[in-house]
Amino acid sequence: MLNMTHRDNPVTRAYSTQITHRTGPHIGRVDDYVRALKSIEISSCERDMLRAHAKAPGREITGNQLANTIGHFGSRIGNKKYGKLARKIAAAAELPTCKSDVSDYLAAVFTLADGAQQNSEDWHWVMHEEVVEALKKTRIV
């Protein structure tokens, strides 16, 4: 079992267990993301990626689209830059890394979104509702 010390108190223990079973321990609550977004430095490019993802139809975006958002080309660079941002957010929110057989930067993105690799090398990411709500509360979106 993962140590979830930031949530482990009598008031939040029941809710924490519910959210962990519903979405996984690497996915935070809205308040976790709000706290993280307020505590880290976010570059204009990182902010643009978050906005583009939150505003995408169905909150679904590809690594290539993320790269294009910040003036780069190629899914690998989009996923890598988004993964670095996701790692910062996860650390600030005290969320564990998703256990996965993919690269570290791709595994970090699962903190922000569910993802699947399509027929190509590119990944399709659907942003977690908790992240969207946190982006609204922090007025990033």
C-alpha positions, 0 to 999 in steps of 0.5 A: 500500500502506498503511503498517503501521509498528506491525506491520512487523518481521521477526517479524510481517511474515508474519502482518501480510500474512496478516491484511491479506489475510484481513480488510483493513488497517483490522481489527486483531489481538486485541492491537491492540484490547487495547492500544487499549482499555486506553489510551483513556478509555471512557465508561459509554455507550460501554462499554454499546454495546460490550457490547450489540454483543458479546452480541447474537445473532450479534454483529449489532446495528443503529444503532437498537439501539445508540442504544436501548442508551444511552437515545437514539432513532434509527439516525443517533445510534447510528451516530454515537456508535459511530463516534466510539468506533470512531475513538478505538479505531482511532487508539489501535490505529494502524489506518487508516480504512476506505476507503469512500464513506460518512460518516467516522463510518460508515467508522470503525465498519468498524474494529469490525464489518462493516456493510451498510445495509438497506432502511431508513436503518439499518445492521446491524453484525457485530462482528469476532471480534478485537474480541470477543476483545479485549473479553473479554481486557480484561474489558469483556465 
